[in-house]
Amino acid sequence: MPTTGTVLATDLYQLTMAAGYHHRGFGESIATCELFVRRLPTTRRYLVALGIDQIASWIVDLRFTPEDVAFLKTLPALAGAMTPDLERLLLDFRFTGDVSAVEEGTLVFENEPLLRVRAPIIQAQLLETYALSTINHATMIGSKAARIVQAAAGRAVVEFGTRRTHPDAAIDAARAAYACGFSGTSNVEAARRFGIPVLGTAAHMWTMAHASEEEAFRGYFQVFPENSLLLIDTYDTSRGASRAIAVARDKLVGVRIDSGDLDALSRIVRRILDAEGAPQAKIVVSGDLHEHTIAALVAAGAPIDTFGVGTELVCSADAPSLGGVYKIVELEDANGKRPVAKFSEGKGTFPGPHQILRITDDAGAMQRDIVALEDEAPLPLAAGERSVALLSPIIAAGRRVRSASPLADVRARVTRGRDALPPILRDLAPRSPEGPRYSVTPSTRLRSLTEEVRKRFLEEGGQGS
């Protein structure tokens, strides 16, 4: 999978800490770090984990070039630490550790590790920023896209958001949207890179560049007779529909409405299409749509075939950031393995490497998740329950051991996950703090370990193994 970004697409403190570990003699210590989301936005009841395959590809290809190292030597914050031995370490850098992760497109919840890295501490440190940037963005967009697809209730949805975000983010957003059930994208580079169906028609500028709307439609139809999807709301939507039919008749693929009362206009246009000789033509609507407006149009029975969604998706307007974090959970050095945790108010973490155990019924319906320690024995289950471990190796000793999932497989995984959700989690309304939510709990053994570590750090100053 193509990736973007270099090793310097990171925060400065990742590099200063890496240099510090080297000079302090920590370089051989093995760190285990996990990436997770502390809290779901109030407008999300679940997340779709994406960006996993992209970050795995980035990790195994990670290198410092001579130009990278030369630039670091010019930075005042690093210049004094850039000794010849550190330069050599960076130039020889290769990731040699292990990474486990959930599969691309897995539904996840708060405080569940999406990614677990075990590597020499310098290597583990240098992954943090880019891993968070990649997974936070793709997961944020995909989680929004899954809700939009759910709202559309089987009608097609196309991603239209390239102009509303950064060009690189637009490509990532198109992939995330398609992975979560969108039918296609308007972004041509995303189509080339990921094999996503690309869709589009002429904009209002095309119509306004011609002497009349009918001339604009006729000219477009002459050039693209097999792709006659015409934008009809430049001047008057009803007349635009009639003019489109007059030009293309039974060859008219469809019409697009980008403004106004989409419920009322779609009904008017459907009647015109049926009455004037283009019953085969589809109706596409767009214009600041999101899951709630789409759900309302579907519930009202508006005769709309396809929804085009841009701004609200690629900006994830109701939840424009995702609080994913990357924290160390265990350190192994000459003194052995030591579980570690953070106890900051509102930002605490669990110690030790973890596994997500998803408990389902015999039919596969999700019941609850347990965050357990990585090496825990199978937990006791009730009759009719099954347990599935969600994290599996993706990189071992620096080599990719799990191939990237084809997008078709990711789409199927998202669909299965959404279908397995408890009904309350398929509700599109914002969740209240007191309302029902999916159960994610630490195992008994993890609770005990957390208290042990808390006592050691808070009461005994962190001494001991």
KATAUR-V585586 format. One record per run of one state. SS is the DSSP state (h for helix, s for strand, l for the rest). FROM is the first residue (numbers start at 1). TO is the last residue. Records with the same first field share a line. If there is no record, write none. Layout:
SS->FROM-TO / FROM-TO
This chain:
l->1-11 / 24-29 / 38-46 / 49-51 / 61-65 / 73-75 / 80-83 / 92-97 / 102-106 / 109-114 / 127-127 / 153-155 / 160-161 / 165-166 / 180-183 / 186-187 / 195-197 / 199-203 / 209-212 / 224-228 / 232-236 / 252-253 / 258-261 / 276-281 / 287-290 / 301-305 / 310-310 / 315-323 / 334-335 / 340-353 / 362-365 / 374-384 / 390-391 / 397-398 / 401-406 / 421-422 / 427-439 / 443-443 / 459-465
h->12-23 / 52-60 / 66-72 / 76-79 / 84-91 / 121-126 / 128-152 / 162-164 / 167-179 / 188-194 / 204-208 / 213-223 / 237-251 / 262-275 / 291-300 / 311-314 / 407-420 / 423-426 / 444-458
s->30-37 / 47-48 / 98-101 / 107-108 / 115-120 / 156-159 / 184-185 / 198-198 / 229-231 / 254-257 / 282-286 / 306-309 / 324-333 / 336-339 / 354-361 / 366-373 / 385-389 / 392-396 / 399-400 / 440-442
